[in-house]
Amino acid sequence: MTLDTNTAPHQVTLEPIDSQQLANLCGPFDSHLRQIETRLGITINNRGNDFQLIGNDELVVAAGELLGQLASEVTSGVNLTSDKVHLFLQESGVEALSDAEVDGNDFIIATRKKSIKPRGRNQIGYIRAIRSNDINFGVGPAGTGKTYLAVACAVEALVSERVNRLLLVRPAVEAGEKLGFLPGDLAQKIDPYLRPLYDALYEMLGFERVGRLIEKSVIEVAPLAYMRGRTLNNSFIILDESQNTTTAQMKMFLTRIGFGSTAVITGDATQIDLPKGERSGLIQAAQILEGIEGISFSHFNSKDVVRHRLVQKIVEAYDEHDRKNVTSLPHQDSRGESKRTSEKDEARHD
């Protein structure tokens, strides 16, 4: 195989490679090429085995080398999949160039107490999506900034008077332990569940101002169950820990969104605390709604963790453990229960 490269736009010719190998390289409907484009922020056009790469000079050169590596794989008989393309992107380190190229200064969020600058491509894409779409999902492990950045965007919208109020919503599901009956009024009862949101608000607006805004009902806290029957206009709504919503609760919440409102739904599909047998509304929503115009999905991974360095390693260790368990267990659904499908019954009748 020869690799012929020129300058702007970057040209790559992959030889020798036949039509079947080319189809394997590009993926169904060029999905592998689109995957590389999305991850690196470049454009890839091809006619046969001639590829044209457009974008940042360093990135397109690195992407050209990546295409050469992938071509070597397919010519050796490897069946290329999106997972394998993902692994090649990670191992090549080319995404580090992509992250360095993205200027987070264009997405700085200024609040009363501090300015928040996103870290990395995924956080920048998350903020861009929130500013551009009415309904936004932020899905990923703990410590990736999903909730914090959502609160920052909400404060920005509130201060700039793009919305009239801010609603903080969370399902009242304990993380594997029973807290019993809590004393006080509604706000006091659900305060423990919304503490991460409060902490972010205090950091950005200060204790006194947050207190005044809550008194005026400009900032409202409510359990998810209290959303039924409401229509939320000109509001910024944050639903945190959405992996603990049921499918009915998620549908109910999403249909509350009114005119001039923005909703951000955050969650971690690996930390579901619902009763056994109950399906997560977040997982179902991702399957049903992804691809609908006006609804965005931002996905985070362990590389986006911005807490203590050990948190990233912990997330990766648990992910690896889960992957090993999945390969050694029968087919399971999102709650970890074995599926009883009609296919098994049909197989017995055949």
N, C-alpha and C positions, 0 to 999 in steps of 0.2 A: 504494500500500500504506500502511495506517495502522498505527501501533504504539501500542497502548493498554497502559499499565503502571500497576499499583497497588502497594501494599505488602503485605507478609507474609501469606500466601505471594504471591510475585510473579506477577502475571498478565500474559500477553502474548497479544494477538490479532493474527494476521497476515492482512491483507486487501489487495487481493483475491487469493485463491489457490484454485485448483480442486483436485479430489481427486487428479488425476494429479501436479500440482505438489507437493501435500502428501506424497504417497507418495515422490516424489523427494527432498523435504526430509528426511523422517524416515528414509529408507533401508529396505532389506529387513529386515522384522521389527524396525523402529525402531532399526536398528544405528547410525545416525548420532546419534540421541538418546542411546543408551547410551554411545557414544564420548565425547560431550561430558560426560555424567554422570561417567564414570570419570576423565576428565582433570581435571575441576574439583571433584569431590567433592560434587556437588549431585544433586538428584532432579528429573526432568522428567516431568510427566504431561500428557497432552493428550487433548482430545475435539474432533475436527475441527481447525479452525485456532485453537482456544483452548488456550493452553499455561499450565500452572501450574508454576512453578519454586520449589523449596524448598531452602533452605540459607543460607549466609552472605549478608548483605544486598548487599555489594559484588559478590560472585560472581554472584548471580542477576540483578542488574541488568546486569552485563557480559554474561552468557550470553543475556539477553533481546535485547541489542543485536546479539550474534553471530547469533542466530536471524533477526533482521531482515535482516542482511546476506546470510545464506544464502538467505532467502526471495527477496530481490531477484535473486540469481543464478538460482534455479530459474525465476522468472517471466520472466527474460530468455532462457530456453531452455537454460541450462547443465545438463548431466547431472551431478548431484552424486555424488561417490564418497568413500570413507573417506579417501583421500589428499588430496582437496581440502578436506575438513573439517579434517584435520590441519594443512594449510597455513593455513587461516583461523584456527585456534586459535593457531598460532605467530605469525602476522602481527598478530593483534589484541593480543597481549601479555596476554591475560586469564589465562594460566597463571601469570604472575608474581604476580597477586593470590592465586591458589590456593596457590602455594608459600609465600607470606607468611602465609597463614591456618593452615597446618599447623604445629603446635607440636612441634619436634624434641625438646623437653625431656622429653616423655613416652617417648622412645625412646633416651635416653642409656644407653650401656653403660659400667658402671664396672668397671675392671680394677685390678690391683694398682698399676700405675705411672701410669695416666692414665684419664681418662674420654673416651669417644668419642661425639660428637654427630653424627648423620646430617645431611647437607645436602640440602635439597630433598625434594620429594614422592617421587621414585623411590627414593632411599636409605631414606627412612622406610618406604615400602611394602615394600622388600626386607627390612628388619629385622622388620617385622610378619609377613611371610610366613614367615621362618625360625622365628620363635617360634610360629607357628600350624600349620606343616605338617611332615611327616616328611621329604619330599624336595623340595628347592628348587633351581631353576636361576636363575643370575644371568648374563644374556647382554648383552654390550655392549662398546664399545671400551675401549682401554687408558686407565687413569687415572680410571675412574669409581667406584672403591672397592669393586668386587665382591669381590676376595680379602681386602682389609683388613677389611671389615665382617664377612665370613664368619668370619675368624679371631677377631675381637672377640666375635662371638656364641658361638663355640666356647669361648673362654676364660671367658666369663660362665657358660656351662653347666657347665664343668669346676669352676670355683671354687665355684659354688653347689651342687655335687654332684648335679646333674641327670643327669650322665653320669659314667662311671668312667674313660674314656680319650678321647684325641683322636688321630685318625689323619689324617695328611697324605699325600695320594696325588697323583701326577702322572705322566702318560705320559712316558717318556724319549725325547722326539723333539726333535732339535736344530732351532733356528730357521734353517734354510737353510745350515747349515755342519756339517761332520763334526768332532766333538771327539776321535774315536779312543777307545782304551781308557783308562779312568780307573783310577788306582791306589787301593788301600785296600780296606776292607771294604764291605759293602752300603751302610751309612749314608753313608760317604765318597764312594762312587760316585754316589749320587743327590743328595747335598747341593747340587751346582750347580743342579740342576733345581728344587729346593725353596727356594732362597735367598729369594725374596719372602715365603714363608710364615714362614721363620725370622726374617726381619727384623721382621715384624709381631709375632711371639711375643716376641722380645727387647724390643721397645718396650713391650709390655703387661705382661710378667711379669718381665723382667730376665734377664740372661745366666745367672746362677747357678741360679735356680729352674728355668729351662727345661732346663738341663743335668741337674739332679737328676731332673726328671720324665721326661726321655728315658732316663736310666739305670734308672729304675724301670719303664719301658715304659708309663707313664701317657700320655706323648706318643710316638707311633710314626710313623716315616716309612717309606714303602715305595713301590716302583714299582708301577704299576698291574698289571703282569703277576703280582705276588705275591698279588693279591686272590683269585685263583681257588680255589674250594673252601672259602673261609672264610665264616662267618656272624658278623656284627658286631652284638652286642647291647650295649645301654647305652653306646653310643659316639657321638661327634660326628665325622663323616667329611667331609673337604673334598677334593674332586677338582678340582684347578686345571688350567687350560689344557685343558679338556675338548674343545675343538675338534680337538685332535690325537689323540683316541681313534677307533678304528675302530668300526663299528657293532656288531661282536661284542664288543669290549671294553666299550662302554657298556652293553650288555645284561648282560654278566657283572657289571659293577660294581653296577648298580642292583639286581640280584638277590642281592647280598651283605647288604643292609640287614636287620637283625634287630629284635627287640623293644626298645623304649626308645631307639632310635637316631634321630639326625637326620643327614641328608646334605645337603651343599651342593655343587652342581656349577657351577663358574664357567667362562666361556669367551668368546671373541670370534670369531664366525663369519667375520670378515674376515681373520683371521691363521692360516690353516690351513697347517701345515707337513708334512702327510702326503705320502707318495709319490704321484706323479701317478696318477690313476685310482682312488685309495682314497677312499671316501666318509666324511665326518665323522660320527661317532656323535652328536655334539651336534645337528647339523642334523636327523638322522633322529629323534632323541628328541623334539625340539620339534614335529615333524610328527605323531608318534604319540601322545605323552603329554599334550599340552596339553588341559586340560579335565577331566582325571581328578581326582576329589576326593582331597585329601591331597598332591597334587603342585602346586607353584607355579612360575610362570615370571615373573621380574622382568626387564624390558627397560630398558636404559640407552641414552642417546644422547649426542651431543657436549656438550649442555648440562649433563650431569652430571659432566663431567671436572673433577677437583679438583687436578690437577697444574698445572705452569706454564701460564700463559694461552695460550701458543703451541700447547700440546698440543691444546686444543679446536679451534683453527684448522687444525692439521694433520689432525686426524680429519675435520673437515668438508671439507677440500680433497680428501682421498682418497675420501671418500664421493661427492662430486660427480664426481670422475674416474671412479669405478666406475659411477655412474649413466649417464654419457655413453657409456662403453664398452658397457654392456649394451644401450643403445638402438641402437648401431651394429653390433653383432655378432649372429650367429645365436643362437637360443635355447640357453642353456647350463645345465648342472647346477651343483651347489654346488662342484665342483672346477674350474669354468671350462672344461669340455670340452663340445663340441657334442653334443647328444643325437641318437641315431639311433633315432627312434621308429617304431613300426609304422604310425603315421598316414601317414608319407611313402610307405611301401610301398603302403598301401591306396589312397592318392591316385593312384599310378601305375596301379593296376589298375582304378580307376573309369573 
